[in-house]
Amino acid sequence: MASPSHTSPPAAVAGLLFNAMVWGLSWWPMRELQAQGLHPLWSTALVFGLITLLLGSVRPRAWRDVFTTPALWLILLASGVTNASFNWGITAGDVVRVVLLFYLMPLWLVLLAWWLLDERPSASAWLRVLLAMGGAAAVLWPAEGQSLGAGWQWVDGLGLLGGLSFAFNSVMLRREAHLDRAACGLAMFLGGVMVGTSLAVGMAAPLPPMAHATDWLPGATLLGLAFLASNLSFQYGAARLPASITGVVMLTEVLWAAGSAWWLGAGTLTPALAVGGLLIVGAAALAAWRP
């Protein structure tokens, strides 16, 4: 594996930018699939199912590790909750708002690393916590004339839950860094299948219209290939660049999501949301730049 260095830095940065772009714009194809009768939970299960089959066929030995390693079960669950929550949130709610709440990860990372990795928070870590909390308060603050809590929407919970489970997944991957990467990747994609399917069945979400599979299946397949390509691009870039650069470049996902949603009318950008976004992104940037 290439070490973080100056090996092909333009290509490495391009890989990270591509990954951020795919995830930042993923709300649009998810909404298109929903318009064709595919609930976002079923979309998540289908898209990640295609990736799981591809990865599992290339690395069949990874299946044994997934089913025999308890730590991978937690990674599977956390990844599944992350993707189901994020995809459902950006499909059903205000894209800008959901993405910003998802990016409260610096707050959760500090607390989870303290709990699971025994990493006591430093002064800069507490600063990131305060910035993230201030950003969340600004994003969730009710509009003028509304009572406290009146602006809360159920999709806000999906953004928060997605960010929390993503942070938990990140901490688990750090704690279990000795595990095979192919097995970790398979567990994360399989989690999207299992959690997405379980929630869809539990909520009695409408089944995909098989009679019109030619309408939604090509789009779901292309989205799955895009997610797979973005994952490979992220691994390529992250292996060749310092973590500080990787963290900063990945913040462009917020710009892709917010800019495209505002442009296409799928999100609003109020002054309070802008202030909250700056605080949340600032906390994430400080986390990326820490020694």
MARPADREN-126531 format. One record per atom (N, C-alpha, C): residue in one letter; x, y, z. Coordinates in steps of 0.001 Angstrom, whole numbers, padded with zeros to 6 digits, always signed. Atoms other than C-alpha are relative to their C-alpha. Last residue first. Example, Ala and Ser with C-alpha at 12.3 -4.5 7.8 and 13.67 -1.06 7.14 Angstrom:
<atoms>
S-000820-001190-000060/S+013670-001060+007140/S-000770+001090+000730/A+000890-001190+000000/A+012300-004500+007800/A+000900+001200+000000/
</atoms>
This chain:
<atoms>
P-001239+000777+000193/P-001698+017320+014608/P-000296-001495-000026/R-000693+000239-001263/R-005196+018832+014210/R+001243-000859-000245/W-001312-000652-000092/W-006005+020133+010747/W+000756-000300+001287/A-000878+000469+001075/A-008849+017727+009969/A+001406+000548+000144/A-000283+001408-000242/A-010537+018268+013339/A+000967-000537-001053/L-000949+000062-001107/L-010214+022022+012891/L+000375-001454+000312/A-001304-000414+000521/A-011870+021684+009473/A+001062-000030+001096/A-000546+001107+000776/A-014749+019679+010970/A+001381+000340-000549/A-000373+001061-000935/A-015333+022326+013630/A+000613-001184-000730/G-001201-000436-000718/G-015239+025061+010999/G+000476-001045+000988/V-001119+000238+000910/V-017708+023107+008852/V+001314+000429+000652/I-000174+001448+000117/I-020095+023014+011817/I+001181-000332-000901/L-000509+000523-001270/L-019627+026701+012652/L+000277-001504-000092/L-001383-000461-000165/L-019956+027815+009025/L+000610-000549+001284/G-000866+000737+000909/G-023063+025674+008566/G+001456+000394+000144/G-000193+001346-000540/G-024700+027097+011664/G+000919-000828-000871/V-000848-000126-001188/V-024117+030629+010401/V+000280-001377+000599/A-001350-000333+000462/A-025503+029741+006958/A+000968+000105+001175/L-000584+001218+000539/L-028511+027983+008476/L+001424+000253-000474/A-000313+000886-001135/A-029267+031009+010622/A+000654-001281-000479/P-001162-000512-000748/P-028983+033311+007584/P+000398-000902+001168/T+000349-001155-000808/T-031347+031031+005599/T+001246+000519+000713/L-001191-000498-000694/L-030140+028721+002860/L-000363+001297+000703/T-000004-001447-000210/T-032980+026581+001564/T+001255+000388+000767/G-000467-000445-001308/G-032892+023109+000084/G-000023+001512+000068/A+000232+001079-000959/A-034250+021047-002822/A+000462+000370+001401/G+001178-000221-000827/G-034688+024062-005103/G-000313-001095+000988/L+001131+000761+000534/L-032333+022922-007852/L-001239+000088+000881/W+000178-000306+001412/W-029654+025559-007210/W-001263-000657-000559/W+000492-001379+000109/W-029999+025357-003417/W-000323+000338-001449/A+001348-000030-000563/A-029722+021564-003503/A-000591+001398-000098/S+000924+000638+000934/S-026750+021680-005887/S-001435+000054+000509/G+000103-000753+001243/G-024865+024233-003792/G-001006-000599-000970/A+000708-001255-000235/A-025618+022626-000428/A-000202+000779-001303/A+001380+000243-000413/A-024715+019094-001512/A-000778+001305+000133/W+000737+000663+001080/W-021607+019967-003503/W-001468-000161+000365/L+000201-000980+001061/L-020433+022452-000862/L-000774-000600-001165/V+001007-000952-000463/V-020979+019983+001983/V-000300+001022-001094/E+001308+000659+000123/E-019102+017307+000040/E-001120+000938+000430/T+000663-000516+001201/T-016240+019807-000259/T-001327-000710-000246/L+001014-000986-000378/L-015447+018891+003342/L-000696+000597-001215/M+001294+000659-000131/M-013699+015799+001973/M-001103+000961+000420/V+000578+000218+001327/V-010821+017974+000774/V-001394-000613+000109/V+000423-001288+000555/V-010173+019223+004312/V-000666-000184-001361/G+001141-000536-000736/G-010135+015762+005866/G-000519+001291-000581/T+001181+000816+000278/T-007888+014273+003180/T-001233+000582+000679/I+000484-000397+001325/I-005427+017150+003486/I-001264-000774-000349/S+000478-001375-000089/S-005065+016606+007238/S-000561+000470-001333/A+001370-000011-000500/A-004878+012829+006807/A-000572+001409+000065/P+000107-000117-001459/P-001758+013184+004683/P-001458+000102+000426/L-000026-001372-000496/L-002185+012041+001072/L-000034+000003+001524/R-001122-000728+000591/R-001473+008822-000808/R+000119+001441+000471/A-001242+000738-000209/A-003600+006225+000986/A+001214+000780-000468/A-000347-000016-001421/A-006523+008655+001349/A+001307-000720+000271/G-000460-001315-000434/G-006579+009281-002402/G+000470+000018+001434/Y-001197-000371+000749/Y-006727+005653-003507/Y+000559+001335+000507/Q-001105+000813-000505/Q-009172+004649-000758/Q+001317+000365-000699/F-000352-000471-001341/F-011428+007574-001655/F+001180-000790+000553/S-000717-001267+000155/S-011330+006706-005343/S+000428+000553+001348/L-001347+000320+000464/L-012256+003093-004564/L+000837+001268-000154/N-000687+000667-001108/N-015230+004288-002512/N+001428-000345-000374/S-000380-001040-000962/S-016247+006760-005233/S+000736-000597+001182/A-001128-000761+000542/A-016141+004023-007868/A+000461+001074+000982/L-001161+000878-000021/L-018356+001788-005722/L+001242+000732-000499/F-000427+000137-001390/F-020807+004621-005067/F+001250-000881+000108/A-000585-001285-000394/A-020949+005426-008803/A+000498-000052+001442/L-001339-000061+000595/L-021463+001743-009659/L+000702+001302+000381/G-000848+000954-000705/G-024371+001596-007218/G+001422+000019-000530/L-000311-000595-001298/L-025856+004785-008667/L+000899-000931+000807/L-000985-001070+000219/L-025592+003337-012176/L+000396+000650+001319/T-001274+000629+000347/T-027366+000158-011062/T+001099+001034-000188/A-000547+000577-001225/A-030119+002090-009306/A+001351-000647-000259/G-000471-001086-000859/G-030674+004202-012417/G+000623-000506+001279/P-001228-000592+000562/P-030821+001137-014672/P+000561+001124+000868/L-001166+000862-000156/L-033259-000603-012258/L+001274+000579-000639/W-000858-000350-001126/W-035711+002298-011953/W+001272-000843+000124/D-000042-001441-000286/D-037635+002418-015239/D+001034+000330+001067/T-000823-000650+001032/T-036876-001080-016561/T+000100+001498+000225/A-001414+000063-000374/A-038165-002422-013258/A+000901+000678-001026/H-000636-001137+000662/H-041675-001223-014122/H+001491+000047+000334/A+000560-000087+001348/A-043523-004467-013365/A+000624+001138-000800/M-000734+000895+000892/M-041163-004938-010439/M-000525+000060-001428/P+000937+000450+001046/P-042618-001875-008707/P+000719-000860-001032/P-000329-000529+001323/P-040248-001719-005728/P-000962-000547-001055/L-001008+000778+000710/L-042079-002652-002525/L+000296+000617-001364/P+000458+000634+001251/P-043949+000048-000658/P+001140-000714-000705/A-000229-000899+001135/A-042474+000664+002814/A-000416-000711-001285/A+000924+000343+001087/A-044066-001600+005416/A+000117+000988-001158/M+000881-001152+000193/M-042118+000184+008141/M-001033-000237-001088/G+000623-000370-001265/G-040553-003053+009378/G-000974+001154-000127/V+001004+001009-000329/V-039942-004268+005819/V-000745+000382+001283/A+001046-000073+001022/A-038202-001042+004795/A-001121-000999+000298/L+000834-001163-000253/L-036296-000896+008075/L-001149+000097-001005/S+000715+000192-001266/S-035029-004458+007710/S-000934+001168+000299/T+001084+000962+000187/T-034152-003999+004032/T-000827-000162+001267/G+000989-000572+000903/G-032145-000833+004618/G-001190-000922-000191/V+000756-001012-000742/V-030439-002323+007666/V-001076+000620-000883/M+000759+000605-001087/M-029441-005516+005837/M-000842+001017+000754/V+001018+000937+000488/V-028399-004008+002516/V-000903-000449+001154/G+001010-000776+000712/G-026580-000980+003929/G-001140-000873-000495/G+000830-000686-000980/G-024834-003259+006415/G-001083+000836-000659/L+001037+000945-000406/L-023633-005459+003562/L-000930+000626+001039/F+000992+000029+001071/F-021783-002424+002210/F-001147-000946+000337/M+000656-001305+000088/M-020028-001827+005528/M-001062+000012-001090/A+000906-000172-001132/A-019290-005510+006136/A-000765+001313-000104/L+001161+000852+000232/L-017840-005932+002636/L-001023+000161+001118/G+000794-000583+001075/G-015555-002952+003167/G-001257-000805-000277/C+000636-001220-000523/C-014384-004254+006531/C-000892+000628-001061/A+001079+000437-000887/A-013762-007702+005048/A-000725+001199+000591/A+001064+000505+000862/A-011765-006179+002189/A-001193-000456+000839/R+000746-001132+000561/R-009787-004138+004692/R-001130-000456-000909/D-000173-000038+001449/D-008725-007161+006725/D-000891+001084-000607/L+000881+000846+000795/L-008850-006344+010435/L+000262+000175-001494/H-000691+001221+000401/H-005821-004895+012227/H-000847-000882-000905/A-000794-000253+001210/A-007335-001412+012309/A+000716-001237-000510/E-000199+001321+000600/E-009988-002611+014766/E+000811+000114-001288/R-000285+000952-001074/R-009885+000432+017053/R+000324-001387-000552/R-001300-000328-000601/R-009565+002814+014116/R+000372-001032+001055/L-001012+000346+000999/L-012382+001096+012217/L+001400+000316+000516/M-000151+001456+000017/M-014503+001219+015378/M+001067-000435-001005/V-000743+000374-001205/V-013887+004947+015754/V+000235-001508+000040/S-001377-000459+000158/S-014934+005582+012159/S+000860-000408+001190/N-000648+000887+000966/N-018078+003456+012537/N+001470+000369-000164/F-000227+001266-000696/F-019053+005355+015680/F+000728-000986-000912/A-001107-000228-000929/A-018575+008628+013800/A+000323-001282+000763/F-001216-000086+000813/F-020755+007326+010972/F+001221+000214+000888/S-000386+001368+000345/S-023379+006215+013514/S+001247-000011-000884/L-000429+000712-001204/L-023486+009696+015030/L+000473-001412-000343/G-001315-000492-000394/G-023599+011433+011646/G+000554-000724+001210/G-000973+000397+001004/G-026460+009265+010428/G+001402+000436+000361/L-000283+001422-000189/L-028372+009679+013681/L+001040-000492-001001/L-000780+000172-001230/L-028084+013472+013494/L+000393-001460+000208/G-001313-000596+000202/G-029210+013608+009860/G+000896-000190+001209/L-000735+000886+000900/L-032032+011140+010511/L+001399+000546-000268/G-000498+001142-000774/G-033151+013137+013540/G+000782-000978-000856/D-001180-000496-000703/D-033411+016230+011367/D+000622-001123+000824/V-001172+000296+000828/V-035742+014165+009164/V+001276+000566+000621/W-000436+001379-000233/W-038268+014197+012012/W+001215-000351-000842/Q+000657+000893+000942/Q-038433+017983+011887/Q+000550-001413+000203/W-000560+001343+000091/W-037632+020463+014657/W-000830-000854-000960/G-000609+000227+001303/G-038700+024035+013897/G+000574-001392-000187/A+001036+000058+001038/A-041158+024177+016775/A+000589-000290-001371/G+000294+001372+000396/G-038453+023221+019272/G-001028-000116-001102/L-001198+000821+000020/L-038420+026603+020958/L-000379-001455-000297/S-000474+000411-001317/S-041595+028448+020057/S+001216-000902-000152/Q+000267+001394-000357/Q-041975+030105+016678/Q+000543-000297+001390/G+001409+000193-000316/G-042272+033858+016150/G-000365-001419+000371/E+000569-001066-000831/E-038942+034196+014399/E-001498-000221+000192/A+000152-001279+000685/A-037793+030858+013006/A-000680+001003+000916/P+001277-000278+000675/P-036815+028090+015378/P-000015+001368-000655/W+000702-001096-000689/W-033137+027317+016083/W-001286+000345-000741/L+001286+000442-000538/L-032208+023902+014647/L-000803+001111+000667/V+000769+000706+001034/V-029401+025097+012361/V-001404-000331+000490/A+000389-000959+001035/A-028144+027672+014862/A-000858-000660-001072/A+001014-000883-000569/A-028192+025188+017748/A-000492+000996-001044/A+001252+000750-000075/A-026364+022622+015618/A-001125+000872+000542/G+000532+000154+001350/G-023678+025165+014754/G-001328-000732-000008/G+000522-001297+000418/G-023222+026100+018397/G-000590-000053-001394/M+001245-000200-000733/M-022900+022428+019304/M-000633+001342-000353/A+001016+000882+000575/A-020316+021908+016543/A-001349+000196+000689/L+000357-000501+001330/L-018305+024949+017629/L-001119-000842-000616/L+000788-001219-000178/L-018432+023872+021280/L-000430+000580-001344/V+001306+000371-000538/V-017305+020345+020431/V-000897+001225+000130/R+000769+000560+001109/R-014507+021670+018221/R-001397-000410+000459/L+000364-001120+000868/L-013303+023837+021100/L-000827-000491-001183/W+001171-000639-000612/W-013450+020800+023392/W-000437+001221-000802/A+001143+000890+000203/A-011144+018997+020964/A-001264+000596+000606/S+000487-000219+001372/S-008773+021984+020858/S-001200-000900-000292/A+000665-001301+000050/A-008493+021866+024660/A-000561+000266-001397/S-000900-001126-000236/S-007716+018159+024509/S-000799+001295-000040/P+000093-001173+000868/P-010243+015346+024853/P+000989+001092+000415/R+000551-001118-000754/R-009028+012197+026638/R+000004+001249-000874/E-000707-001203+000418/E-008522+009376+024173/E-000628+001212+000702/D-000643-000604-001162/D-009685+006239+025985/D+000890+001178-000394/L-001444+000053+000213/L-010399+004552+022650/L+000797+000585+001158/L-000435+001275+000554/L-014049+003612+023179/L+001510-000136-000144/W+000639+001169-000587/W-015334+006355+025517/W+000652-001301-000469/W-000246-000039-001442/W-013007+009247+024724/W-000527-001285+000652/A-001411+000365-000154/A-013057+008314+021020/A+000394+000008+001479/L-000138+001447+000196/L-016870+008316+021196/L+001456-000461+000145/L+000617+000724-001109/L-017037+011796+022750/L+000185-001514-000131/V-000703-000307-001244/V-014554+013434+020391/V-000544-000848+001140/L-001312+000648+000016/L-015972+011664+017348/L+000765+000229+001299/W+000141+001405-000374/W-019555+012646+018202/W+001357-000698+000068/L+000539+000090-001358/L-018774+016365+018198/L-000051-001456+000456/P-001060-000346-000968/P-016534+016163+015142/P-000456-000078+001447/M-000895+001107-000365/M-019339+014208+013339/M+001123+000397+000960/L-000342-000217-001404/L-021760+017153+013389/L+000939-001090+000509/Y-001394-000364-000192/Y-021542+016760+009616/Y+000311+000505+001406/F-000822+001197+000142/F-024852+014873+009494/F+001460+000318+000312/L+000158+000739-001253/L-026574+017987+010835/L+000795-001301-000035/L-000704-000729-001056/L-025124+019961+007934/L-000113-000729+001340/V-001445+000192+000175/V-026191+017322+005409/V+000775+000713+001101/V-000353+001372-000370/V-029757+017236+006763/V+001503-000219-000094/R+000171+000167-001444/R-030148+021033+006672/R+000458-001392+000452/V-001033-000791-000671/V-028768+021423+003168/V-000033-000248+001496/V-001319+000597+000190/V-030867+018553+001778/V+001071+000748+000788/D-000815-001072+000566/D-034165+019723+003252/D+001444-000481-000069/G-000075-001294-000662/G-036008+016486+003931/G+000773+001044-000777/A+001266-000462-000566/A-037325+013246+002429/A+000049+001421+000546/T+001111+000202+000934/T-034561+012212+000034/T-001275+000643+000513/I-000176-000916+001132/I-031634+013698+001950/I-001097-000172-001038/G+000088-001407-000380/G-032903+012068+005154/G+000104+000942-001183/W+001401-000310-000288/W-033598+008624+003696/W-000152+001493+000306/N+000745+000061+001250/N-030162+008432+002137/N-001472+000343+000185/F-000412-001072+000899/F-028420+009648+005299/F-000843+000004-001276/S+000414-001296-000543/S-030377+007439+007699/S+000319+001130-000971/A+001459-000056+000026/A-030062+004269+005593/A-000490+001366+000481/N+000466-000153+001376/N-026384+004942+004941/N-001515+000078-000103/T-000498-001220+000627/T-025400+005576+008535/T-000621+000213-001369/V+000787-001112-000553/V-027625+002874+010006/V+000424+001317-000638/G+001358+000098+000509/G-026048+000314+007678/G-000887+001125+000483/S-000004-000444+001391/S-022545+001505+008461/S-001393-000045-000606/A-000212-001451+000021/A-023175+001231+012199/A-000019+000543-001427/L+001195-000682-000492/L-024689-002248+011867/L+000149+001516-000091/L+001099+000233+000935/L-021892-003622+009679/L-001241+000788+000417/I-000289-000850+001149/I-019207-002047+011859/I-001105-000122-001040/L+000270-001371-000409/L-020827-003648+014905/L+000254+000982-001145/W+001446-000100-000104/W-020950-007017+013143/W-000393+001417+000429/L+000536-000360+001313/L-017337-006512+012080/L-001520+000077+000028/A-000247-001425+000212/A-016302-006464+015734/A-000557+000459-001336/P+001022-000845-000648/P-018019-009844+016204/P+000209+001495-000226/T-000678-001042-000771/T-015730-011541+013616/T-001034+000932+000620/T-000664+000594-001168/T-016987-014891+012271/T+000691+001031+000892/F+000929+000804-000808/F-019617-013772+009736/F+000635-000594+001254/V+001160-000795-000425/V-017574-010921+008259/V-000872-000789+000967/D-000403-000945-001042/D-014336-012900+008204/D-001192+000780+000532/R-000265+000759-001223/R-015962-015783+006320/R+000381+000933+001139/W+001273+000406-000595/W-017448-013406+003730/W+000228-000727+001326/A+000431-001026-000950/A-014031-011813+003124/A-001314-000375+000672/R-000458+000366-001347/R-012795-015051+001578/R-000447+001014+001052/P+000931+000923-000674/P-014978-014340-001480/P+000431-000370+001422/R-000703+000436-001209/R-012954-011259-002468/R-000890-000952+000802/V-001423-000238+000209/V-013965-010493-006076/V+000827-000517+001180/S-000454+000925+001040/S-017409-012095-005788/S+001494+000141-000268/G-000046+001353-000531/G-018057-010400-002454/G+000464-001012-001019/L-001151+000125-000891/L-017121-007002-003858/L+000147-001417+000522/L-001229-000205+000765/L-019508-007301-006807/L+001236-000221+000874/L-000192+001149+000884/L-022330-008835-004767/L+001302+000126-000788/T-000377+001144-000823/T-021932-006234-002030/T+000267-001233-000865/I-001411-000165-000356/I-021964-003386-004571/I+000492-001209+000793/L-000789+000171+001219/L-025245-004630-006075/L+001498+000101+000300/G+000001+001417+000321/G-026736-005034-002609/G+000816-000288-001248/F-001093+000613-000745/F-025625-001527-001720/F+000033-001516-000196/V-001278-000546+000462/V-027791-000122-004496/V+001165-000675+000708/L-000289+000467+001356/L-030745-002411-003753/L+001377+000448-000467/A-000217+001444-000009/A-030791-001942+000025/A+000411-000504-001383/T-001234+000280-000736/T-030322+001823-000224/T+000320-001488-000032/S-001108-000430+000866/S-032986+002115-002913/S+001337-000307+000656/W-000183+001058+000987/W-035348+000040-000762/W+001128+000363-000961/L-000518+001158-000729/L-034812+002486+002086/L+000214-001183-000938/P-001445-000119-000248/P-035147+005442-000296/P+000597-001153+000792/H-000222-000661-001290/H-038576+004159-001461/H+001504+000071+000285/L-000952+000755-000820/L-038569+003204-005159/L+000271+000785+001283/G+000664+000971-000866/G-041715+004387-006955/G+000910-000792+000900/Q+000351+001161+000815/Q-040185+006193-009932/Q-000574-001137+000846/A+001049-000436+000921/A-040217+009493-008032/A-000467-001139-000901/Q+001241-000068-000774/Q-038256+007716-005295/Q-001169+000420-000891/L+000452+001372-000214/L-035599+006777-007834/L-001300-000025+000801/E+000513+000476+001277/E-035353+010409-008924/E-000516-001431+000128/R+001350-000564+000170/R-035050+011453-005291/R-000617-000413-001328/M+000866+000642-000977/M-032130+009075-004758/M-001431+000520-000126/P+000462+001302+000502/P-030604+010268-008044/P-000886-000736+000999/W+000799-000147+001220/W-030664+013876-006711/W-000416-001352-000583/W+001402-000264-000316/W-029576+013208-003115/W-000862+000047-001262/S+000779+001238-000017/S-026365+011562-004333/S-001480+000229+000295/L+001075-000067+000998/L-024895+014935-005318/L-000944-001202+000056/G+000686-001286-000100/G-022730+015409-002216/G-001170+000133-000956/W+000856-000002-001185/W-021923+011704-002069/W-000757+001316+000145/V+001020+001042+000121/V-020680+011613-005662/V-000948+000016+001196/M+001015-000417+000960/M-018913+014970-005370/M-001124-001028-000099/A+000840-001022-000634/A-017073+014006-002183/A-001122+000436-000932/N+000774+000640-001059/N-015800+010798-003803/N-000945+000991+000662/F+001031+000801+000660/F-014737+012673-006938/F-000891-000682+001030/L+001020-000922+000494/L-012920+015267-004848/L-001138-000757-000682/L+000778-000451-001154/L-011072+012528-002993/L-001121+000941-000424/G+000765+001128-000503/G-009969+010899-006245/G-000878+000390+001181/A+001128+000189+000906/A-008950+014250-007721/A-000883-001157+000455/V+000981-001037-000339/V-006791+014892-004656/V-001238-000145-000875/A+000542+000344-001312/A-005029+011554-005237/A-001064+001007+000434/A+000940+001099+000172/A-004620+012227-008972/A-000649-000379+001331/P+001179-000478+000735/P-003066+015629-008286/P-001054-001092-000170/P+000968-000778-000778/P-000878+014177-005476/P-001177+000532-000813/S+001128-000402+000851/S+000709+011439-007638/S-001021+000847+000754/T+000174+000847+001168/T+002916+010128-004809/T-001264+000411-000752/H+000291-000842+001140/H+003560+013103-002495/H-000139-000818-001274/S-001166-000712+000490/S+003281+011032+000615/S-000414+000867-001148/P+000350-001378+000208/P+000807+009114+002707/P+001235+000802-000381/S+000045-000767-001240/S+002091+005544+002232/S-000385+001425-000299/A-000767-001239+000029/A+001210+003476-000782/A-000153+000727+001311/M+000838-001190+000000/M+000000+000000+000000/M+000875+001242+000000/
</atoms>
